[in-house]
Amino acid sequence: MAKIHQMRPRTHANASKPPRYMLRLFTSGTTPRSTSALRNLREICETDLQGNYDLEVVDIYQQPGRATESNIIAAPTLIKEEPPPTKRMIGDLSDRPKVLLGLAIKDRLK
């Protein structure tokens, strides 16, 4: 008879250490929506992630290949790569509660 193994979530060596967020924001130059998205995201990062993040900003006008690789069809688009699961949001990120919930940041802060 086969044994049944209980699956437990992976824990980090230091469970009290908050996860590091890997974020990539695709913008379309210095358009008002892209500028607003970057400003809103930086505010969220500094307030809610408190330095536990890496943010890469990719201008799709300067690096169109990066947008193609990531299947970006609209800008601004934010991709949260880490911690899993990967999440995407499109827009100026002005609805802070929606962004926190959509990127699964709010749940991890509890």
C-alpha positions in Angstrom: 0.0 0.0 0.0 1.3 3.4 -0.9 2.2 5.9 1.8 0.4 9.3 1.8 2.8 12.2 2.2 1.5 15.5 3.5 2.7 18.4 1.5 3.9 21.4 3.4 4.6 24.9 2.0 8.3 25.6 1.6 9.8 27.7 4.3 12.8 29.9 4.0 15.8 29.4 6.3 14.8 32.7 8.0 10.9 32.6 8.0 10.7 36.1 9.6 12.5 37.7 6.6 9.9 39.2 4.2 10.0 38.0 0.6 11.9 39.9 -2.0 9.7 41.2 -4.8 11.0 41.2 -8.4 9.0 43.7 -10.4 9.2 44.8 -14.1 7.3 47.8 -15.4 6.9 48.2 -19.1 6.3 51.8 -20.1 5.7 53.7 -23.3 8.2 56.5 -23.1 7.2 59.5 -20.9 3.5 59.4 -21.6 1.2 60.6 -18.8 0.0 57.1 -18.0 3.5 55.6 -17.9 4.8 58.4 -15.8 1.9 58.1 -13.4 2.3 54.3 -13.2 6.0 54.6 -12.3 5.2 57.3 -9.7 2.4 55.2 -8.2 4.5 52.0 -8.2 7.5 53.6 -6.5 5.2 54.9 -3.8 3.7 51.5 -3.3 7.2 49.9 -3.2 8.6 52.3 -0.7 5.5 52.2 1.6 4.4 48.6 1.4 7.5 46.7 0.4 10.0 48.8 2.4 13.0 48.1 0.3 12.3 44.4 -0.2 12.0 44.8 -4.0 13.9 45.0 -7.2 12.3 47.2 -9.9 13.2 47.2 -13.5 11.6 49.8 -15.8 11.6 48.8 -19.5 10.7 51.5 -22.1 9.1 49.6 -25.0 10.0 52.3 -27.4 13.7 51.8 -26.6 13.6 48.1 -26.2 10.7 46.7 -28.3 12.2 43.2 -28.2 11.8 43.0 -24.4 8.1 43.7 -24.8 7.7 41.0 -27.4 9.6 38.5 -25.2 7.2 39.2 -22.3 4.1 39.2 -24.5 3.3 42.8 -23.6 0.3 44.1 -25.6 -0.4 47.4 -23.7 1.6 49.8 -21.7 2.1 50.5 -18.9 2.1 46.8 -17.7 3.5 45.6 -14.5 4.8 42.1 -14.0 5.5 40.6 -10.6 8.0 37.8 -11.1 8.8 36.9 -7.5 7.5 35.7 -5.2 5.3 33.2 -7.1 2.8 33.2 -8.6 3.6 35.6 -11.5 1.0 38.4 -11.7 0.3 41.1 -14.3 -1.4 44.4 -14.1 -2.2 47.0 -16.8 -2.8 50.6 -16.3 -1.5 53.6 -14.2 -1.6 51.6 -10.9 -3.5 54.5 -9.3 -6.0 52.2 -7.4 -3.6 51.3 -4.6 -5.9 48.7 -2.8 -6.5 46.9 -6.1 -2.8 46.9 -7.0 -1.9 45.5 -3.5 -4.5 42.8 -3.8 -3.9 42.0 -7.5 -0.1 41.5 -7.0 -0.8 39.5 -3.8 1.2 42.0 -1.7 -1.6 42.7 0.7 -2.0 39.1 1.7 1.7 38.7 2.5 1.8 41.8 4.7 -0.5 40.4 7.3 
